[in-house]
Amino acid sequence: MSKCGLCGEDFGSESHMVIACKANTISKALYEKAACWMADYEEPCLLEETMPKEDIDQYLLDKAMDIMYEMYQIYSDSDGGRN
C-alpha cells in the first residue's frame, strides 16, 4: 500500500485526506479573460459599438463557455493542471 509523502499514513486509511490548493494553477490570462467577460456582461455598451445588439448574448455565452472549459481542463487534469 502507498504511503503519504507528507505524513506517512497509508492512502487506504479512512482517516487520511489530502487537500491540495489548485488556485495557483489558474493563469493570470484566464483571470483577465474572466474579468473582461464580467465587465462586458455588466455593461455591454462597448460590445454594442463593435457588433449587432442581437449577437451580444451569443457572444457572451460563447466566451463564458470558453472560460468554463479552461477551468474544467485545469481541475480535471490528473496532475492538477501542472503540465
N, CA, C and O of each residue as an XYZ file, in Angstrom:
332
protein
N       0.842     -1.176      0.000
C       0.000      0.000      0.000
C       0.889      1.242      0.000
O       1.947      1.249      0.630
N       0.466      2.281     -0.700
C       1.228      3.521     -0.785
C       1.075      4.340      0.483
O       0.049      4.298      1.163
N       2.116      5.076      0.772
C       2.093      5.952      1.947
C       2.182      7.406      1.493
O       2.783      7.728      0.468
N       1.567      8.262      2.288
C       1.596      9.700      2.027
C       3.011     10.223      2.252
O       3.657      9.878      3.242
N       3.488     11.050      1.336
C       4.802     11.646      1.480
C       4.850     12.741      2.527
O       5.933     13.166      2.927
N       3.689     13.207      2.979
C       3.646     14.270      3.979
C       3.598     13.732      5.397
O       4.319     14.209      6.274
N       2.734     12.724      5.624
C       2.551     12.255      6.993
C       2.900     10.783      7.198
O       2.973     10.327      8.339
N       3.117     10.032      6.118
C       3.455      8.627      6.231
C       2.269      7.703      6.392
O       2.452      6.488      6.468
N       1.067      8.229      6.446
C      -0.159      7.439      6.608
C      -0.447      6.670      5.316
O      -0.148      7.156      4.225
N      -1.027      5.474      5.438
C      -1.439      4.701      4.271
C      -2.558      5.440      3.546
O      -3.467      5.979      4.178
N      -2.486      5.463      2.221
C      -3.530      6.113      1.438
C      -4.866      5.399      1.570
O      -5.912      6.025      1.394
N      -4.861      4.110      1.873
C      -6.089      3.351      2.006
C      -6.824      3.612      3.301
O      -7.960      3.165      3.464
N      -6.212      4.316      4.214
C      -6.814      4.580      5.518
C      -8.005      5.523      5.370
O      -7.957      6.484      4.603
N      -9.072      5.236      6.113
C     -10.259      6.099      6.051
C     -10.005      7.468      6.671
O     -10.719      8.426      6.376
N      -8.995      7.564      7.526
C      -8.747      8.837      8.201
C      -7.803      9.736      7.424
O      -7.545     10.865      7.840
N      -7.282      9.254      6.296
C      -6.314     10.049      5.539
C      -7.004     10.885      4.473
O      -7.768     10.368      3.658
N      -6.725     12.177      4.489
C      -7.281     13.081      3.491
C      -6.202     14.100      3.138
O      -5.561     14.671      4.020
N      -6.013     14.318      1.857
C      -5.078     15.338      1.406
C      -5.859     16.325      0.556
O      -6.513     15.942     -0.414
N      -5.787     17.576      0.921
C      -6.441     18.630      0.158
C      -5.345     19.479     -0.451
O      -4.481     19.991      0.261
N      -5.378     19.628     -1.757
C      -4.365     20.417     -2.449
C      -5.013     21.654     -3.036
O      -6.049     21.566     -3.694
N      -4.418     22.784     -2.805
C      -4.912     24.030     -3.370
C      -4.513     24.099     -4.832
O      -3.340     23.934     -5.168
N      -5.475     24.340     -5.696
C      -5.203     24.436     -7.126
C      -5.333     25.876     -7.629
O      -5.257     26.120     -8.833
N      -5.525     26.809     -6.732
C      -5.745     28.194     -7.142
C      -4.570     28.744     -7.939
O      -4.763     29.574     -8.828
N      -3.365     28.298     -7.637
C      -2.209     28.840     -8.336
C      -2.073     28.281     -9.746
O      -1.187     28.711    -10.485
N      -2.921     27.338    -10.141
C      -2.831     26.795    -11.492
C      -3.666     27.606    -12.487
O      -3.557     27.397    -13.695
N      -4.483     28.515    -12.001
C      -5.258     29.365    -12.890
C      -4.371     30.518    -13.322
O      -3.877     31.286    -12.496
N      -4.180     30.626    -14.605
C      -3.254     31.630    -15.128
C      -3.812     33.045    -14.998
O      -5.018     33.257    -14.879
N      -2.903     33.987    -15.024
C      -3.304     35.394    -14.994
C      -4.150     35.723    -16.220
O      -5.095     36.507    -16.141
N      -3.804     35.119    -17.346
C      -4.561     35.357    -18.576
C      -6.010     34.908    -18.438
O      -6.919     35.564    -18.948
N      -6.227     33.782    -17.744
C      -7.596     33.304    -17.546
C      -8.361     34.223    -16.595
O      -9.542     34.494    -16.812
N      -7.692     34.704    -15.539
C      -8.337     35.679    -14.648
C      -8.734     36.932    -15.423
O      -9.829     37.463    -15.235
N      -7.841     37.402    -16.295
C      -8.126     38.601    -17.078
C      -9.275     38.366    -18.052
O     -10.124     39.237    -18.245
N      -9.297     37.176    -18.668
C     -10.382     36.837    -19.593
C     -11.722     36.837    -18.854
O     -12.719     37.344    -19.367
N     -11.738     36.268    -17.655
C     -12.961     36.224    -16.858
C     -13.374     37.631    -16.421
O     -14.560     37.959    -16.428
N     -12.409     38.451    -16.046
C     -12.717     39.824    -15.627
C     -13.289     40.629    -16.786
O     -14.243     41.386    -16.606
N     -12.717     40.469    -17.969
C     -13.242     41.161    -19.150
C     -14.647     40.697    -19.474
O     -15.507     41.502    -19.833
N     -14.884     39.381    -19.347
C     -16.219     38.855    -19.608
C     -17.227     39.473    -18.641
O     -18.315     39.878    -19.050
N     -16.864     39.546    -17.358
C     -17.780     40.112    -16.360
C     -18.080     41.573    -16.665
O     -19.219     42.021    -16.533
N     -17.060     42.309    -17.071
C     -17.266     43.722    -17.410
C     -18.197     43.847    -18.612
O     -19.101     44.683    -18.615
N     -17.978     43.018    -19.634
C     -18.847     43.054    -20.810
C     -20.271     42.644    -20.460
O     -21.230     43.196    -21.000
N     -20.410     41.680    -19.558
C     -21.734     41.212    -19.158
C     -22.487     42.307    -18.405
O     -23.677     42.523    -18.634
N     -21.790     42.991    -17.511
C     -22.427     44.040    -16.703
C     -22.737     45.282    -17.524
O     -23.768     45.920    -17.312
N     -21.868     45.630    -18.451
C     -22.045     46.857    -19.238
C     -21.651     46.579    -20.693
O     -20.509     46.824    -21.081
N     -22.576     46.076    -21.486
C     -22.244     45.686    -22.859
C     -22.178     46.837    -23.865
O     -22.162     46.589    -25.070
N     -22.139     48.079    -23.404
C     -22.168     49.208    -24.340
C     -20.960     49.210    -25.285
O     -21.089     49.616    -26.440
N     -19.793     48.766    -24.816
C     -18.636     48.713    -25.716
C     -18.821     47.639    -26.780
O     -18.404     47.814    -27.925
N     -19.441     46.537    -26.404
C     -19.723     45.495    -27.389
C     -20.707     45.991    -28.431
O     -20.608     45.630    -29.603
N     -21.656     46.815    -28.011
C     -22.667     47.344    -28.927
C     -22.039     48.219    -30.011
O     -22.616     48.408    -31.082
N     -20.850     48.748    -29.721
C     -20.160     49.579    -30.711
C     -19.488     48.734    -31.785
O     -19.195     49.233    -32.872
N     -19.239     47.447    -31.490
C     -18.483     46.618    -32.420
C     -19.278     45.478    -33.038
O     -18.796     44.831    -33.968
N     -20.485     45.216    -32.543
C     -21.282     44.122    -33.099
C     -22.770     44.436    -32.964
O     -23.168     45.257    -32.138
N     -23.577     43.781    -33.776
C     -25.026     43.994    -33.667
C     -25.541     43.562    -32.299
O     -25.060     42.591    -31.716
N     -26.507     44.287    -31.810
C     -27.061     44.038    -30.481
C     -27.581     42.604    -30.326
O     -27.465     42.015    -29.251
N     -28.150     42.046    -31.389
C     -28.711     40.697    -31.304
C     -27.635     39.607    -31.207
O     -27.948     38.465    -30.871
N     -26.379     39.944    -31.495
C     -25.287     38.963    -31.409
C     -24.583     38.962    -30.054
O     -23.792     38.063    -29.769
N     -24.858     39.943    -29.231
C     -24.136     40.095    -27.962
C     -24.367     38.932    -27.013
O     -23.416     38.418    -26.426
N     -25.615     38.509    -26.853
C     -25.904     37.402    -25.931
C     -25.164     36.129    -26.335
O     -24.602     35.441    -25.483
N     -25.162     35.816    -27.629
C     -24.463     34.617    -28.088
C     -22.954     34.756    -27.891
O     -22.284     33.799    -27.506
N     -22.431     35.935    -28.154
C     -21.001     36.183    -27.941
C     -20.631     35.972    -26.473
O     -19.637     35.309    -26.176
N     -21.418     36.528    -25.556
C     -21.144     36.376    -24.126
C     -21.256     34.919    -23.693
O     -20.459     34.446    -22.883
N     -22.238     34.212    -24.228
C     -22.390     32.798    -23.907
C     -21.188     31.993    -24.404
O     -20.676     31.132    -23.689
N     -20.744     32.271    -25.622
C     -19.571     31.573    -26.167
C     -18.329     31.834    -25.325
O     -17.570     30.911    -25.031
N     -18.123     33.082    -24.940
C     -16.960     33.424    -24.111
C     -17.043     32.747    -22.740
O     -16.035     32.259    -22.227
N     -18.236     32.716    -22.149
C     -18.412     32.055    -20.854
C     -18.098     30.571    -20.967
O     -17.466     30.001    -20.078
N     -18.533     29.943    -22.052
C     -18.240     28.523    -22.254
C     -16.740     28.291    -22.415
O     -16.214     27.300    -21.909
N     -16.047     29.184    -23.108
C     -14.593     29.074    -23.251
C     -13.899     29.139    -21.892
O     -13.004     28.346    -21.601
N     -14.321     30.086    -21.072
C     -13.731     30.263    -19.743
C     -14.005     29.028    -18.881
O     -13.102     28.513    -18.221
N     -15.238     28.564    -18.892
C     -15.582     27.390    -18.082
C     -14.843     26.149    -18.566
O     -14.452     25.311    -17.753
N     -14.647     26.018    -19.868
C     -13.905     24.871    -20.396
C     -12.454     24.904    -19.920
O     -11.899     23.877    -19.528
N     -11.849     26.084    -19.957
C     -10.467     26.204    -19.468
C     -10.386     25.849    -17.987
O      -9.453     25.167    -17.563
N     -11.361     26.309    -17.196
C     -11.395     25.970    -15.769
C     -11.563     24.468    -15.582
O     -10.892     23.862    -14.747
N     -12.453     23.875    -16.355
C     -12.675     22.432    -16.274
C     -11.382     21.678    -16.587
O     -11.032     20.721    -15.898
N     -10.679     22.117    -17.630
C      -9.421     21.465    -18.005
C      -8.404     21.526    -16.864
O      -7.708     20.545    -16.601
N      -8.315     22.654    -16.198
C      -7.366     22.823    -15.105
C      -7.685     21.844    -13.973
O      -6.789     21.179    -13.454
N      -8.940     21.758    -13.597
C      -9.315     20.950    -12.450
C      -9.552     19.474    -12.778
O      -9.666     18.659    -11.862
N      -9.627     19.115    -14.053
C      -9.829     17.712    -14.385
C      -8.530     17.008    -14.759
O      -8.502     15.781    -14.849
N      -7.459     17.755    -14.978
C      -6.176     17.121    -15.261
C      -5.767     16.254    -14.089
O      -5.915     16.651    -12.933
N      -5.255     15.079    -14.382
C      -4.876     14.154    -13.320
C      -3.736     14.683    -12.483
O      -3.597     14.298    -11.322
N      -2.915     15.555    -13.040
C      -1.807     16.104    -12.265
C      -2.129     17.474    -11.690
O      -1.220     18.199    -11.284
N      -3.385     17.836    -11.649
C      -3.800     19.095    -11.051
C      -3.514     20.305    -11.913
O      -3.447     21.424    -11.405
N      -3.342     20.097    -13.228
C      -3.103     21.225    -14.125
C      -1.665     21.691    -14.144
O      -1.387     22.811    -14.574
N      -0.752     20.867    -13.694
C       0.651     21.269    -13.643
C       1.450     20.813    -14.863
O       2.664     20.646    -14.748
N       0.834     20.606    -16.014
C       1.571     20.151    -17.184
C       1.971     21.294    -18.064
O       2.603     21.085    -19.099
